Amino acid sequence: EFSAKLFIDDVEAVLEDFKGQDYRLASPQQKEGAEDALAAYFRDHFKLSIDGESYGWNWIGYECEEEVIWVYLECENLPEKPLEFGLRCTLLTDLFERQVNYIHFKSGDFKHRWAFNADYYEDALRFPE
């Protein structure tokens, strides 16, 4: 499972730019439309690969907590012993040049952390054998 913690106002601004519509993520009345837009944005800006092949993820949903939004994604049916895990993360960098996205990855006892930004947005790591 992946989780992302982002500032609500930044996400609302990027969704307005992405979809040309104003969204209020914390509004229960706009939840369904906002969730569809947010999932589409993540599909464009959060890409995974395993052993060099594109790999999908499932949208779980989001929740708001004061000034931040938590987004949840999951991967199913992962290979038992992948050799390489790739990630391309351009979340919010299309609107905020100085955006930094901290991504945490864990597989068994193996952990890794990236700090992606507008210039460094793609990387792959090799699993220890």
C-alpha positions as CSV (number, residue, x, y, z in Angstrom):
1,E,0.0,0.0,0.0
2,F,1.1,3.5,-0.8
3,S,0.0,6.6,1.0
4,A,0.6,10.3,0.2
5,K,0.1,13.2,2.5
6,L,-0.5,16.5,0.6
7,F,-1.8,20.0,1.4
8,I,-5.4,20.3,0.5
9,D,-5.1,23.8,-1.0
10,D,-2.2,22.6,-3.3
11,V,-4.1,19.6,-4.5
12,E,-7.3,21.7,-5.2
13,A,-5.2,24.2,-7.2
14,V,-3.5,21.4,-9.2
15,L,-6.9,19.7,-9.9
16,E,-8.4,23.0,-11.1
17,D,-5.5,23.3,-13.5
18,F,-5.7,19.6,-14.5
19,K,-9.5,19.5,-15.0
20,G,-10.5,23.1,-15.4
21,Q,-13.0,22.9,-12.5
22,D,-13.0,24.0,-8.9
23,Y,-13.0,21.2,-6.4
24,R,-13.4,21.3,-2.6
25,L,-11.9,18.0,-1.4
26,A,-13.2,18.3,2.2
27,S,-16.8,18.9,1.0
28,P,-19.0,15.8,1.3
29,Q,-21.2,17.1,-1.5
30,Q,-18.2,17.1,-3.9
31,K,-16.5,13.9,-2.7
32,E,-17.5,11.7,-5.7
33,G,-16.4,14.2,-8.4
34,A,-13.3,15.2,-6.6
35,E,-12.3,11.6,-6.0
36,D,-12.7,10.8,-9.7
37,A,-10.6,13.9,-10.6
38,L,-7.9,13.1,-8.0
39,A,-7.7,9.4,-9.1
40,A,-7.2,10.5,-12.8
41,Y,-4.5,13.0,-11.7
42,F,-2.7,10.3,-9.8
43,R,-2.9,7.9,-12.8
44,D,-1.1,10.5,-14.9
45,H,1.5,11.5,-12.2
46,F,2.3,8.3,-10.2
47,K,3.7,5.5,-12.3
48,L,5.1,2.1,-11.2
49,S,7.2,-0.5,-13.0
50,I,8.4,-3.9,-11.8
51,D,11.3,-5.5,-13.6
52,G,11.0,-2.9,-16.4
53,E,7.3,-3.5,-17.1
54,S,4.6,-1.0,-16.3
55,Y,2.6,-2.0,-13.3
56,G,-0.8,-0.7,-12.2
57,W,-2.1,0.2,-8.8
58,N,-5.6,0.4,-7.4
59,W,-7.2,3.5,-6.0
60,I,-8.4,3.0,-2.5
61,G,-9.5,6.6,-1.7
62,Y,-8.7,9.7,0.2
63,E,-9.5,11.4,3.5
64,C,-9.0,14.9,4.7
65,E,-7.4,15.8,8.0
66,E,-7.4,19.5,8.8
67,E,-5.2,21.1,6.1
68,V,-3.9,17.9,4.6
69,I,-5.3,15.1,2.4
70,W,-4.2,11.5,2.7
71,V,-4.4,9.5,-0.6
72,Y,-4.3,5.7,-0.5
73,L,-3.2,3.3,-3.3
74,E,-2.4,-0.4,-3.3
75,C,-0.7,-2.9,-5.6
76,E,-2.0,-6.4,-5.8
77,N,-0.5,-9.7,-7.1
78,L,3.1,-8.5,-6.9
79,P,5.8,-10.8,-8.1
80,E,7.2,-12.8,-5.3
81,K,10.9,-11.8,-5.9
82,P,11.1,-8.8,-8.2
83,L,14.6,-7.7,-9.3
84,E,13.8,-4.0,-9.8
85,F,11.2,-1.5,-8.7
86,G,10.7,1.7,-10.7
87,L,8.8,4.8,-9.8
88,R,7.9,8.0,-11.7
89,C,6.4,10.7,-9.4
90,T,5.5,14.1,-10.8
91,L,2.7,14.9,-8.2
92,L,2.1,18.7,-8.0
93,T,5.3,19.5,-9.9
94,D,3.3,20.6,-12.9
95,L,2.1,23.6,-10.9
96,F,4.6,24.0,-8.1
97,E,8.2,24.0,-9.4
98,R,9.8,23.6,-5.9
99,Q,7.5,20.7,-4.9
100,V,9.2,17.8,-3.1
101,N,7.5,14.4,-2.9
102,Y,8.7,12.0,-0.3
103,I,7.9,8.4,-1.2
104,H,8.4,5.5,1.2
105,F,8.7,2.0,-0.1
106,K,8.7,-1.2,1.9
107,S,8.9,-4.8,0.8
108,G,9.4,-7.3,3.6
109,D,12.5,-6.1,5.6
110,F,13.7,-3.9,2.7
111,K,12.9,-0.2,2.9
112,H,13.8,2.8,0.7
113,R,12.9,6.5,0.6
114,W,13.0,8.9,-2.3
115,A,12.7,12.7,-2.4
116,F,11.4,13.4,-5.9
117,N,11.1,16.9,-7.3
118,A,10.7,18.6,-10.7
119,D,14.2,17.7,-11.8
120,Y,14.5,14.3,-10.1
121,Y,11.2,12.5,-10.7
122,E,12.1,9.0,-11.8
123,D,14.3,6.3,-10.3
124,A,14.6,2.5,-10.1
125,L,16.1,0.5,-7.4
126,R,17.5,-3.1,-7.4
127,F,16.4,-5.5,-4.8
128,P,19.2,-7.2,-2.8
129,E,19.5,-10.8,-3.9
